[in-house]
């Protein structure tokens, strides 16, 4: 009984997160209504794209340390190796904060996650979002942890905030796609993965996921 209640609730939350991304990217676009969730079925799964463990050191004077420039380079990257190098630069800019306090707390978050102390990591992230609510990576990391804990409602609420601040966040978009697949809404998951590919065409595994989901959805009545 509880599962039947939670599935449409999660679908509604996911639709809200997706609408936040669409509204941020296209301010005049009308929000889309969430379709009725389909029964969960076995489907190819993507993965939540997370920052690499080692990031390049970037000088603050580097002229290419601009997200708009980097996202343009990401879209135009001729091969996966080039795209991955650009992706790492984007992660640096997302993770690095001008606030020393935020950077210190995020380093402690990393240690807590490495030590599998998710409760501590969440408390630290709660503090960061209060200190610096526009720091997108705190919301994204919190969404990731809630997904690991299978607390999809909390994960979706944090994804919504990520996409409100940065609608191009391919990590949060892949996370949203995963949750939509988990609750059986493959049609919306396909839309989210396609949106991620518009931002990052060479996103690992996602082109294949999109192809398989498209074949699955087009082969049934919708």
Buried (B, 14 or more C-beta within 10 A) or exposed (E): EEEEEEBBEBBBBBBBBBBBBBBBBEEEEEEEEBEEBBEBEEBBEBEBBEBEEEEEEBEEEEEEBEBEEBBEBBBEBEEEEBBBEBBBBBBBBBBBBEBEEBBEBBEBBBEBBEEEBBEBBBEBBEBBBEBBEEBBBBBBBBBBBBBBEEEBBBBBBBBBBBBBBBBBBBBBBBBBBBBBBBBBBBBBBBBBBBBBBEBBBBBBBBEEBBEBBBEBBEEEEE
